[in-house]
């Protein structure tokens, strides 16, 4: 779940404050699980926590992607989708201090394709 929260945080921090408010507006109006008062003064951290608590990690990503697309933030939505599909293993290997992390990732992907 920490992986999903990190992904959502990284995506939403790309939005300027007015865009975050628009995201929260869509969230409240499209989903009864969250109230307007909960989102009124919510920062990115609170927004992500409530998203995941209300919808679960997988649906939180899907809902975020859908709202980003409604906001014409298509590139950001696509990046979030792709990173989520790659999973936490990809991020761990690519961010590792090991010099051959990316090579291991390529080997793992090849093994999964066979």
GUKOLMAR-509196 format. One record per residue (C-alpha): x, y, z; residue number from 0. Coordinates in steps of 0.02 Angstrom, whole numbers, always signed. Layout:
// GUKOLMAR-509196
((X, Y, Z), NUM)
...
This chain:
// GUKOLMAR-509196
((+0, +0, +0), 0)
((+146, +118, +31), 1)
((+193, +96, -151), 2)
((+22, +156, -208), 3)
((+24, +303, -88), 4)
((+195, +354, -154), 5)
((+133, +343, -333), 6)
((-20, +448, -295), 7)
((+83, +576, -199), 8)
((+206, +593, -341), 9)
((+66, +617, -466), 10)
((-35, +742, -365), 11)
((+117, +846, -318), 12)
((+132, +888, -503), 13)
((-31, +984, -492), 14)
((-31, +1168, -443), 15)
((-146, +1216, -300), 16)
((-294, +1263, -412), 17)
((-278, +1097, -504), 18)
((-273, +1001, -340), 19)
((-434, +1089, -288), 20)
((-512, +1040, -455), 21)
((-455, +859, -428), 22)
((-535, +862, -255), 23)
((-695, +937, -328), 24)
((-710, +793, -452), 25)
((-671, +670, -312), 26)
((-810, +736, -199), 27)
((-939, +757, -338), 28)
((-909, +588, -419), 29)
((-891, +482, -261), 30)
((-1006, +486, -110), 31)
((-874, +408, +2), 32)
((-789, +576, +25), 33)
((-876, +732, +87), 34)
((-847, +911, +34), 35)
((-797, +957, +213), 36)
((-663, +820, +214), 37)
((-582, +891, +58), 38)
((-608, +1076, +91), 39)
((-438, +1109, +171), 40)
((-355, +944, +128), 41)
((-176, +947, +68), 42)
((-98, +814, -43), 43)
((-57, +699, +104), 44)
((-234, +700, +172), 45)
((-308, +680, -2), 46)
((-202, +526, -36), 47)
((-237, +450, +135), 48)
((-425, +473, +114), 49)
((-422, +408, -64), 50)
((-336, +247, -12), 51)
((-439, +227, +148), 52)
((-603, +252, +57), 53)
((-572, +153, -103), 54)
((-423, +38, -69), 55)
((-256, +49, -160), 56)
((-307, -20, -330), 57)
((-467, +80, -348), 58)
((-380, +237, -282), 59)
((-259, +227, -429), 60)
((-399, +195, -553), 61)
((-503, +340, -486), 62)
((-352, +456, -488), 63)
((-313, +409, -668), 64)
((-496, +438, -718), 65)
((-502, +609, -634), 66)
((-334, +662, -708), 67)
((-403, +619, -880), 68)
((-560, +722, -847), 69)
((-443, +867, -805), 70)
((-349, +841, -969), 71)
((-195, +790, -871), 72)
((-175, +644, -992), 73)
((+15, +631, -983), 74)
((+11, +627, -793), 75)
((-129, +497, -797), 76)
((-30, +388, -918), 77)
((+128, +401, -812), 78)
((+32, +348, -657), 79)
((-48, +201, -749), 80)
((+119, +142, -818), 81)
((+211, +156, -652), 82)
((+70, +64, -564), 83)
((+74, -77, -692), 84)
((+263, -94, -672), 85)
((+241, -119, -485), 86)
((+353, -90, -335), 87)
((+489, -209, -395), 88)
((+528, -95, -541), 89)
((+548, +57, -431), 90)
((+654, -37, -306), 91)
((+774, -102, -438), 92)
((+787, +62, -533), 93)
((+815, +164, -375), 94)
((+934, +40, -297), 95)
((+1114, +92, -267), 96)
((+1166, -69, -352), 97)
((+1251, -26, -516), 98)
((+1163, -168, -608), 99)
((+985, -137, -547), 100)
((+919, -93, -720), 101)
((+1002, -245, -797), 102)
((+918, -357, -669), 103)
((+752, -274, -710), 104)
((+775, -312, -895), 105)
((+817, -494, -855), 106)
((+662, -510, -745), 107)
((+552, -437, -880), 108)
((+623, -558, -1009), 109)
((+590, -704, -891), 110)
((+409, -647, -868), 111)
((+382, -637, -1056), 112)
((+437, -818, -1083), 113)
